[in-house]
Amino acid sequence: MRTLRLAGLVWPPLAIVAAVVLGWHLLVVGLDVSPFVAPTPGQVAAAVGDNLPVIVDNTWTTLAEAGLGLLMGNVAAVLVAVLFCYVRRLRELFFPMLLALQAVPIIAVAPILILWLGPGLMSKAVLGAFITFPITLVSLAKGFESCPREVTELLYSLKASKRQEILLALAPSALPMFMAALKLGASTAVLAALAAEYVGAQHGLGFLIQDAQTRLEVPLMWGVVLVVMAVGVLAYALFAALERALPAETTTAARAR
């Protein structure tokens, strides 16, 4: 039964991917499109196979940058969200400005960070943190607000401390929103690392795309773009699987029922 359920989850995406690849091949061949415009799936697969060690090595670089950025951004968001719980006046003053960070384009921030921190790991990680921080902060704020009022009133009547209120009520209530932020932030951090690598780097998938473009290796460039898409999907799927593994009873809403 479990195998059938897993097959039911896996085969629809695989069927869609197969249909897209087939349609891509028929379209390129049928319209006689130049390989410098759009290569066939076979040409892309051959380019990836010929350069597989290089692609794998640069993939690990991008994953390290995205992972560190995701960690830094989420740790900072959790600390600021908890601080806002203790000092609500700070939230009223700084929350709008923190939300404004979401309106800043990645491509505008990346050159500044590379100029400050150099083309290495840290500039890409900081950019990832810069992008994921407001996502998690907003999610946690909404999660804290979703805590049932009767739960907080009960804790207040029991003279619970602010720390106990956060651990026993607010954090469980915000857990679903936090997991949603992690899923979104994981793929966003990969895109942030890629954008920073494209602006200035010596390693990573963004650097590899730019290098392939310079050498007019169009099939390789397409192949690396597909690898980036796969990495983003897998990062999202990782946290989606983690979210499904968490018991529903960990949320405050479930406890209140």
Secondary structure, 3 states (H helix, E strand, C coil): CHHHHHHHHHHHHHHHHHHHHHHHHHHHHHCCCCCCCCCCHHHHHHHHHHCHHHHHHHHHHHHHHHHHHHHHHHHHHHHHHHHHHHCHHHHHHHHHHHHHHHHCCHHHHHHHHHHHHCCCHHHHHHHHHHHHHHHHHHHHHHHHHCCCHHHHHHHHHCCCCHHHHHHHHHHHHHHHHHHHHHHHHHHHHHHHHHHHHHHCCCCCHHHHHHHHHHCCCHHHHHHHHHHHHHHHHHHHHHHHHHHHHCCHHHCHHHHHC
